[in-house]
Amino acid sequence: MALPKLKKFRRIVVKVGSSLLIDATRGTVRQTWLAALAADIAELHGEGRDIMIVSSGSIALGRSRLKLPRGPLKLEESQAAAAVGQIALARTWSEVLGDHDIGAGQILVTLQDTEERRRYLNARSTIAKLLEWRAVPVINENDTVATNEIRYGDNDRLAARVATMASADLLILLSDIDGLYDAPPGANPNARLIPHVERVTAEIEAMAGAAESELSRGGMATKIEAAKIATTAGTHMLIASGKIEHPLRAIAEGGRCTWFSTPANPVTARKRWIAGSLEPRGTLTIDAGAAAALRAGKSLLPAGVIRIDGQFARGDAVIVRDPDAHEVGRGLVAYDAGEAEQIKGRSSADVLQILGVSGRGAMFHRDDLVIGPQQAE
């Protein structure tokens, strides 16, 4: 089977770990390496691709700026170090991307932001707007507020959640190692790189080793977990070495790495999740014109809604019915039930006057709506 090509992907998440970004002996950013990576990102961005970065490094930078001694930090010490380091990390990315006239936007998230639907949708909307503006979102776990109970603890799985949240079609994990091997390459000189994983099986999971870097919080095991999250949601993933300069260019030129394939794509996987995995919390009845628009692939505007039933919150799944009570589809609603009741039948331009905030133009975005098979074109 031929391996995928980087040029086929339109929305890419690049995860950069602390051990690549930070010089462990000095606690400073590896500027030459980062400038080369930024040039790679700028090249992909200039070709019209959407690029997101999941970057570690805030705690490592913070402890360096604060001149903290080496060794484990207590939770509150890590949080305080991250508060200092996040400023330095954001400035670093802003400067290296700014050298290519690319804007950067910082987004700090916790586990809850990617698990709770309301917060998930808020983060998704922010990312979407930054990409629309052709800025590069730089995302990190919010270590200043995350506790041991509500944190990822590694950015591999966080990157996978971000990729699924943003409907990315490729996740690139830049690592200390150039891919998945069938045995630990450090201990076994005959270890073989696996260039392509069609499906994450128990055998693949058994090949994962432990973290070897002092700065890294995630080893190969977390990368395999990330692959399961990403590929289930329709996102391809690859693991490649970030120790070389211009690592993304090397991937584009066919360099050594491990690809994890998915049979789906982000939109179909997301819609499968909406259609089959979420319990509907209410019903929206729409007029015939709105029903026809939905079946033609349009979003649902408040003007087309004629009745609201049920108690639901923004991000909940609801059923959409036509005037004859036939189910048109179901999806994730953009307003609470009370707000939806106030703006039903009104134009999107009236939302600001009615609710006091501009809100969103659509009751459902078409990417958050699944049309029933009997009504689909």
Secondary structure as the mmCIF struct_conf table of DSSP 4:
data_model
#
loop_
_struct_conf.conf_type_id
_struct_conf.id
_struct_conf.beg_label_comp_id
_struct_conf.beg_label_asym_id
_struct_conf.beg_label_seq_id
_struct_conf.end_label_comp_id
_struct_conf.end_label_asym_id
_struct_conf.end_label_seq_id
HELX_LH_PP_P HELX_LH_PP_P1 ALA A 2 PRO A 4
HELX_RH_3T_P HELX_RH_3T_P1 LEU A 6 LYS A 8
BEND BEND1 ARG A 10 ARG A 10
STRN STRN1 ARG A 11 VAL A 16
HELX_RH_AL_P HELX_RH_AL_P1 SER A 18 LEU A 21
STRN STRN2 ILE A 22 ASP A 23
TURN_TY1_P TURN_TY1_P1 ALA A 24 GLY A 27
STRN STRN3 THR A 28 VAL A 29
HELX_RH_AL_P HELX_RH_AL_P2 GLN A 31 GLY A 46
TURN_TY1_P TURN_TY1_P2 GLU A 47 GLY A 48
STRN STRN4 ASP A 50 SER A 55
HELX_RH_AL_P HELX_RH_AL_P3 SER A 58 ARG A 65
TURN_TY1_P TURN_TY1_P3 LEU A 66 LYS A 67
HELX_LH_PP_P HELX_LH_PP_P2 LEU A 68 PRO A 69
BEND BEND2 ARG A 70 GLY A 71
HELX_RH_AL_P HELX_RH_AL_P4 LEU A 75 GLY A 98
TURN_TY1_P TURN_TY1_P4 ASP A 99 ASP A 101
STRN STRN5 ALA A 104 VAL A 109
HELX_RH_AL_P HELX_RH_AL_P5 LEU A 111 GLU A 115
BEND BEND3 GLU A 116 GLU A 116
HELX_RH_AL_P HELX_RH_AL_P6 ARG A 117 GLU A 132
TURN_TY1_P TURN_TY1_P5 TRP A 133 ARG A 134
STRN STRN6 VAL A 136 GLU A 141
TURN_TY1_P TURN_TY1_P6 ASP A 143 VAL A 145
HELX_RH_3T_P HELX_RH_3T_P2 ASN A 148 ILE A 150
BEND BEND4 GLY A 153 ASP A 154
HELX_RH_AL_P HELX_RH_AL_P7 ASN A 155 MET A 165
TURN_TY1_P TURN_TY1_P7 ALA A 166 SER A 167
BEND BEND5 ASP A 169 ASP A 169
STRN STRN7 LEU A 170 SER A 175
BEND BEND6 ASP A 176 GLY A 179
STRN STRN8 TYR A 181 TYR A 181
BEND BEND7 ASP A 182 ALA A 183
TURN_TY1_P TURN_TY1_P8 PRO A 185 ALA A 187
TURN_TY1_P TURN_TY1_P9 PRO A 189 ASN A 190
STRN STRN9 LEU A 193 LEU A 193
STRN STRN10 HIS A 196 VAL A 197
BEND BEND8 GLU A 198 ARG A 199
HELX_RH_AL_P HELX_RH_AL_P8 ALA A 202 ALA A 206
TURN_TY1_P TURN_TY1_P10 MET A 207 MET A 207
BEND BEND9 GLU A 214 LEU A 215
BEND BEND10 ARG A 217 ARG A 217
HELX_RH_AL_P HELX_RH_AL_P9 MET A 220 THR A 232
TURN_TY1_P TURN_TY1_P11 ALA A 233 GLY A 234
STRN STRN11 HIS A 236 SER A 241
BEND BEND11 LYS A 243 HIS A 246
HELX_RH_AL_P HELX_RH_AL_P10 PRO A 247 ALA A 252
TURN_TY1_P TURN_TY1_P12 GLU A 253 GLY A 254
BEND BEND12 ARG A 256 ARG A 256
STRN STRN12 CYS A 257 PHE A 260
BEND BEND13 PRO A 263 ALA A 264
HELX_RH_AL_P HELX_RH_AL_P11 PRO A 266 SER A 277
BEND BEND14 LEU A 278 LEU A 278
STRN STRN13 GLY A 282 ILE A 286
HELX_RH_AL_P HELX_RH_AL_P12 ALA A 288 ARG A 295
TURN_TY1_P TURN_TY1_P13 ALA A 296 GLY A 297
HELX_LH_PP_P HELX_LH_PP_P3 LYS A 298 SER A 299
STRN STRN14 LEU A 300 LEU A 300
HELX_LH_PP_P HELX_LH_PP_P4 LEU A 301 LEU A 301
HELX_RH_3T_P HELX_RH_3T_P3 PRO A 302 GLY A 304
STRN STRN15 VAL A 305 GLY A 310
TURN_TY1_P TURN_TY1_P14 ARG A 314 GLY A 315
STRN STRN16 ALA A 317 ARG A 321
TURN_TY1_P TURN_TY1_P15 PRO A 323 ASP A 324
BEND BEND15 ALA A 325 ALA A 325
STRN STRN17 GLU A 327 LEU A 332
BEND BEND16 ALA A 334 TYR A 335
HELX_RH_AL_P HELX_RH_AL_P13 ALA A 337 ILE A 343
TURN_TY1_P TURN_TY1_P16 LYS A 344 GLY A 345
BEND BEND17 ARG A 346 ARG A 346
HELX_RH_3T_P HELX_RH_3T_P4 SER A 348 ASP A 350
HELX_RH_AL_P HELX_RH_AL_P14 VAL A 351 LEU A 355
BEND BEND18 GLY A 356 VAL A 357
BEND BEND19 GLY A 361 GLY A 361
BEND BEND20 MET A 363 MET A 363
STRN STRN18 PHE A 364 PHE A 364
HELX_RH_3T_P HELX_RH_3T_P5 ARG A 366 ASP A 368
STRN STRN19 LEU A 369 ILE A 371
TURN_TY1_P TURN_TY1_P17 PRO A 373 GLN A 375
#
